[in-house]
Amino acid sequence: MKPVPAEGAPEGIILFDGVCVFCSRWVRWIMRRDKAGIYRFLPIQTPQGQVLAARFGLDPTDPQSNAVIRRGFALFKSDAAIAVVSSLQGWRWVKVFAIVPRVGRDWVYDLIARRRYRLFGKTDYCWIPEPGECDRLME
């Protein structure tokens, strides 16, 4: 998916599947490395998450991508992952993957996304952050 304008959307929001074990681990991984506090996290299952998902054409009942708001645009799939990880201290080298055509990167992303519940599991409720992480999780 190509980036789309995201005027008015808060910078640094990561929209994610809150019942996906893999996605929740991804969020915790970012939280531990995002020392500057660039990112805040919004489960797609929340009312605010559903509104943002609809705005960007994501199905909140079957999300096949995460999204991140960076520099006024919503980025999806591998673009979102590369943008987030490469913005973290010590991980700038990840930008090298952007030279791979999006179609190839997103094919791998989709392969994992379609099987994420089977491979990693699914919970009945959105992930609950640790006490020090609560201010970064939006509802």
DOFIKOL-399930 format. One record per residue: residue number from 1; residue in one letter; z, y, x of N, C-alpha, C, CB in turn. Coordinates in steps of 0.02 Angstrom, whole numbers. Glycine has a CB too. Layout:
REM DOFIKOL-399930
(rec NUM 'a' (Z Y X) (Z Y X) (Z Y X) (Z Y X))
...
***
This chain:
REM DOFIKOL-399930
(rec 1 'm' (0 -59 42) (0 0 0) (0 62 44) (61 0 -48))
(rec 2 'k' (-40 109 26) (-44 171 63) (14 217 45) (-111 207 50))
(rec 3 'p' (35 261 90) (87 310 75) (65 354 16) (103 353 136))
(rec 4 'v' (115 375 -24) (100 420 -80) (147 480 -75) (108 383 -148))
(rec 5 'p' (124 539 -98) (168 598 -96) (232 585 -136) (132 659 -125))
(rec 6 'a' (287 611 -110) (352 600 -142) (390 666 -150) (394 550 -101))
(rec 7 'e' (355 718 -172) (387 783 -180) (449 777 -223) (338 835 -210))
(rec 8 'g' (502 809 -201) (564 810 -239) (609 750 -228) (548 815 -310))
(rec 9 'a' (583 696 -199) (625 637 -185) (665 651 -122) (581 572 -177))
(rec 10 'p' (728 632 -122) (771 645 -63) (745 609 0) (842 623 -77))
(rec 11 'e' (744 645 55) (723 618 119) (771 562 141) (721 673 173))
(rec 12 'g' (742 508 167) (782 455 196) (808 403 146) (839 484 231))
(rec 13 'i' (785 405 85) (806 354 36) (767 290 49) (795 379 -38))
(rec 14 'i' (802 235 51) (770 170 55) (784 134 -11) (796 127 116))
(rec 15 'l' (731 121 -47) (734 85 -111) (725 11 -94) (679 110 -162))
(rec 16 'f' (773 -31 -116) (770 -102 -98) (791 -147 -156) (815 -115 -37))
(rec 17 'd' (774 -210 -151) (793 -260 -201) (866 -280 -189) (745 -323 -197))
(rec 18 'g' (910 -255 -231) (982 -265 -222) (1007 -336 -234) (1018 -220 -266))
(rec 19 'v' (968 -379 -265) (990 -447 -277) (960 -496 -226) (972 -469 -348))
(rec 20 'c' (917 -471 -183) (885 -512 -131) (931 -515 -70) (815 -484 -112))
(rec 21 'v' (950 -575 -50) (994 -584 7) (961 -556 71) (1012 -658 17))
(rec 22 'f' (898 -571 82) (862 -545 140) (861 -469 141) (790 -573 141))
(rec 23 'c' (847 -439 83) (843 -366 78) (911 -334 91) (817 -344 8))
(rec 24 's' (964 -364 65) (1031 -338 77) (1051 -344 151) (1082 -375 33))
(rec 25 'r' (1030 -397 183) (1043 -403 255) (1004 -350 294) (1023 -474 280))
(rec 26 'w' (943 -336 272) (902 -284 303) (939 -217 299) (832 -279 269))
(rec 27 'v' (967 -201 241) (1004 -139 231) (1064 -136 277) (1026 -131 158))
(rec 28 'r' (1102 -190 281) (1161 -191 325) (1140 -184 399) (1200 -256 316))
(rec 29 'w' (1084 -215 417) (1058 -210 485) (1042 -137 502) (995 -253 494))
(rec 30 'i' (1010 -102 456) (993 -32 467) (1057 10 471) (947 -6 410))
(rec 31 'm' (1104 -1 425) (1166 37 424) (1202 34 491) (1212 12 369))
(rec 32 'r' (1205 -26 520) (1240 -34 584) (1205 4 641) (1244 -107 602))
(rec 33 'r' (1141 14 637) (1103 45 691) (1087 119 679) (1040 8 702))
(rec 34 'd' (1093 141 618) (1077 210 600) (1138 255 611) (1053 215 526))
(rec 35 'k' (1154 266 674) (1213 305 692) (1209 378 669) (1224 304 768))
(rec 36 'a' (1148 404 662) (1138 473 640) (1145 481 565) (1070 499 663))
(rec 37 'g' (1148 426 529) (1154 429 456) (1092 457 422) (1214 471 437))
(rec 38 'i' (1034 440 447) (971 465 419) (958 435 350) (912 447 466))
(rec 39 'y' (977 373 341) (958 336 281) (1015 327 231) (930 269 300))
(rec 40 'r' (995 329 167) (1039 309 112) (1001 256 73) (1060 371 67))
(rec 41 'f' (1036 215 37) (1007 154 9) (1016 153 -67) (1038 92 41))
(rec 42 'l' (962 134 -101) (962 135 -174) (934 68 -199) (920 194 -201))
(rec 43 'p' (977 27 -230) (952 -36 -259) (903 -20 -316) (1010 -80 -285))
(rec 44 'i' (848 -56 -318) (796 -45 -368) (821 -63 -438) (735 -86 -351))
(rec 45 'q' (874 -103 -443) (901 -124 -508) (943 -71 -542) (941 -187 -499))
(rec 46 't' (963 -18 -507) (1003 34 -537) (958 80 -579) (1041 74 -482))
(rec 47 'p' (988 118 -625) (947 164 -665) (906 212 -622) (991 203 -713))
(rec 48 'q' (937 242 -573) (902 289 -529) (848 252 -488) (952 325 -482))
(rec 49 'g' (863 192 -468) (815 151 -430) (755 133 -473) (848 88 -405))
(rec 50 'q' (766 118 -536) (712 102 -582) (666 161 -593) (739 77 -649))
(rec 51 'v' (696 221 -598) (655 282 -607) (611 293 -546) (701 343 -619))
(rec 52 'l' (641 288 -487) (603 298 -425) (549 244 -417) (650 298 -364))
(rec 53 'a' (566 182 -434) (517 128 -430) (457 141 -476) (550 60 -448))
(rec 54 'a' (471 161 -537) (417 176 -584) (372 233 -558) (445 194 -653))
(rec 55 'r' (404 282 -529) (366 340 -502) (317 317 -447) (415 392 -473))
(rec 56 'f' (336 266 -409) (295 244 -354) (256 180 -369) (337 233 -293))
(rec 57 'g' (256 159 -432) (216 101 -453) (244 34 -433) (149 108 -425))
(rec 58 'l' (310 31 -423) (342 -33 -407) (374 -62 -470) (396 -24 -351))
(rec 59 'd' (371 -127 -478) (400 -160 -535) (473 -176 -520) (361 -226 -553))
(rec 60 'p' (521 -142 -553) (592 -154 -538) (616 -224 -558) (634 -102 -572))
(rec 61 't' (579 -259 -601) (600 -327 -620) (573 -379 -571) (576 -343 -690))
(rec 62 'd' (523 -360 -531) (494 -406 -481) (468 -365 -423) (438 -449 -512))
(rec 63 'p' (513 -332 -386) (491 -289 -331) (460 -329 -274) (548 -247 -305))
(rec 64 'q' (400 -310 -255) (366 -344 -200) (363 -301 -138) (296 -363 -221))
(rec 65 's' (400 -245 -139) (403 -202 -80) (466 -161 -82) (341 -156 -77))
(rec 66 'n' (489 -142 -23) (539 -89 -19) (501 -24 -12) (590 -101 40))
(rec 67 'a' (536 31 -14) (504 96 -4) (553 139 35) (483 129 -72))
(rec 68 'v' (526 185 74) (567 234 109) (533 302 102) (576 215 185))
(rec 69 'i' (573 353 92) (548 421 88) (555 452 157) (586 463 33))
(rec 70 'r' (498 470 187) (497 500 254) (446 557 254) (480 448 309))
(rec 71 'r' (470 616 272) (427 675 280) (384 688 218) (382 666 341))
(rec 72 'g' (414 681 159) (379 698 97) (333 644 69) (341 758 108))
(rec 73 'f' (336 584 99) (294 530 74) (336 467 63) (237 515 124))
(rec 74 'a' (315 427 15) (345 361 5) (302 312 44) (349 342 -72))
(rec 75 'l' (334 274 88) (300 222 127) (322 155 101) (316 229 204))
(rec 76 'f' (278 106 103) (291 41 75) (277 -15 126) (249 30 13))
(rec 77 'k' (302 -73 110) (289 -135 147) (297 -125 223) (219 -160 132))
(rec 78 's' (247 -145 262) (255 -142 335) (259 -71 361) (197 -178 369))
(rec 79 'd' (226 -23 327) (232 47 348) (304 70 344) (186 92 305))
(rec 80 'a' (338 51 290) (408 70 280) (452 38 334) (433 49 210))
(rec 81 'a' (442 -26 346) (482 -61 396) (473 -31 466) (464 -136 398))
(rec 82 'i' (411 -17 484) (397 12 550) (427 82 555) (321 15 564))
(rec 83 'a' (419 122 503) (446 190 505) (522 190 512) (426 228 441))
(rec 84 'v' (555 147 475) (629 145 477) (653 119 545) (656 100 421))
(rec 85 'v' (629 61 565) (654 31 627) (638 75 687) (625 -39 636))
(rec 86 's' (578 102 690) (559 142 748) (595 209 751) (484 154 748))
(rec 87 's' (627 229 697) (666 292 698) (737 282 724) (668 322 628))
(rec 88 'l' (757 220 733) (824 205 756) (827 206 832) (848 136 730))
(rec 89 'q' (882 231 858) (890 236 930) (883 167 962) (958 267 948))
(rec 90 'g' (841 163 1014) (831 100 1050) (776 57 1019) (894 62 1052))
(rec 91 'w' (748 77 963) (698 37 929) (631 73 923) (723 18 860))
(rec 92 'r' (621 127 959) (558 166 954) (497 124 972) (562 227 1000))
(rec 93 'w' (506 74 1014) (451 32 1035) (417 -5 978) (476 -19 1085))
(rec 94 'v' (451 -10 921) (423 -46 862) (360 -11 836) (476 -50 806))
(rec 95 'k' (351 54 853) (291 90 831) (227 57 855) (293 162 857))
(rec 96 'v' (231 17 908) (172 -17 934) (140 -61 880) (191 -59 995))
(rec 97 'f' (178 -86 833) (151 -129 781) (105 -91 733) (207 -162 741))
(rec 98 'a' (109 -25 733) (66 16 690) (-7 11 711) (89 88 691))
(rec 99 'i' (-21 -13 771) (-91 -20 792) (-124 -79 757) (-95 -29 869))
(rec 100 'v' (-85 -126 733) (-112 -182 694) (-134 -154 627) (-59 -241 686))
(rec 101 'p' (-194 -169 604) (-217 -143 540) (-168 -160 483) (-286 -171 524))
(rec 102 'r' (-158 -111 439) (-110 -119 383) (-124 -183 343) (-115 -58 337))
(rec 103 'v' (-187 -200 333) (-202 -260 294) (-171 -322 325) (-279 -268 288))
(rec 104 'g' (-172 -328 390) (-141 -385 424) (-66 -383 422) (-164 -388 496))
(rec 105 'r' (-37 -324 434) (36 -317 432) (62 -331 362) (58 -246 454))
(rec 106 'd' (28 -303 312) (51 -312 243) (40 -383 218) (15 -263 197))
(rec 107 'w' (-8 -419 246) (-18 -489 228) (45 -529 248) (-81 -518 262))
(rec 108 'v' (69 -517 308) (130 -551 331) (190 -529 288) (144 -535 406))
(rec 109 'y' (195 -464 275) (249 -438 233) (248 -473 165) (242 -361 224))
(rec 110 'd' (189 -477 133) (183 -507 67) (200 -581 68) (112 -498 40))
(rec 111 'l' (182 -615 121) (198 -686 129) (274 -697 125) (170 -713 195))
(rec 112 'i' (311 -656 160) (384 -660 160) (411 -637 92) (414 -618 217))
(rec 113 'a' (385 -581 66) (410 -553 3) (404 -602 -55) (373 -488 -14))
(rec 114 'r' (349 -638 -58) (339 -686 -113) (387 -745 -109) (267 -711 -112))
(rec 115 'r' (412 -759 -50) (454 -818 -40) (527 -800 -24) (427 -861 15))
(rec 116 'r' (544 -736 -28) (610 -714 -4) (668 -746 -41) (615 -639 -10))
(rec 117 'y' (663 -755 -106) (718 -786 -143) (725 -860 -124) (707 -779 -219))
(rec 118 'r' (669 -893 -117) (670 -964 -99) (696 -975 -28) (600 -995 -106))
(rec 119 'l' (676 -931 18) (695 -938 88) (766 -914 103) (647 -901 131))
(rec 120 'f' (786 -858 72) (849 -826 90) (901 -824 34) (835 -756 112))
(rec 121 'g' (878 -832 -28) (924 -833 -85) (922 -769 -125) (993 -845 -60))
(rec 122 'k' (955 -774 -183) (959 -719 -231) (1028 -720 -261) (903 -724 -286))
(rec 123 't' (1057 -661 -271) (1123 -657 -302) (1115 -633 -374) (1170 -611 -262))
(rec 124 'd' (1168 -639 -413) (1167 -617 -482) (1185 -543 -489) (1215 -658 -524))
(rec 125 'y' (1204 -512 -435) (1225 -442 -436) (1203 -408 -372) (1303 -437 -445))
(rec 126 'c' (1200 -342 -375) (1180 -303 -316) (1233 -309 -262) (1169 -229 -335))
(rec 127 'w' (1210 -305 -201) (1253 -308 -143) (1306 -253 -146) (1212 -303 -78))
(rec 128 'i' (1367 -270 -127) (1422 -222 -126) (1438 -206 -53) (1485 -251 -163))
(rec 129 'p' (1435 -142 -34) (1445 -123 36) (1518 -128 57) (1420 -53 48))
(rec 130 'e' (1528 -129 122) (1595 -126 151) (1624 -56 138) (1594 -142 228))
(rec 131 'p' (1690 -48 142) (1720 18 128) (1689 76 165) (1793 15 144))
(rec 132 'g' (1673 70 229) (1644 125 267) (1571 139 252) (1653 112 339))
(rec 133 'e' (1540 96 212) (1468 103 197) (1455 132 128) (1434 36 203))
(rec 134 'c' (1506 138 87) (1497 158 17) (1462 224 9) (1564 162 -16))
(rec 135 'd' (1474 272 53) (1443 338 45) (1368 337 58) (1476 387 93))
(rec 136 'r' (1342 283 85) (1270 279 99) (1232 240 46) (1259 246 166))
(rec 137 'l' (1269 209 0) (1236 171 -54) (1236 214 -116) (1273 103 -67))
(rec 138 'm' (1177 225 -143) (1169 265 -203) (1169 220 -265) (1105 307 -200))
(rec 139 'e' (1185 248 -321) (1184 210 -384) (1137 241 -433) (1253 204 -414))
***
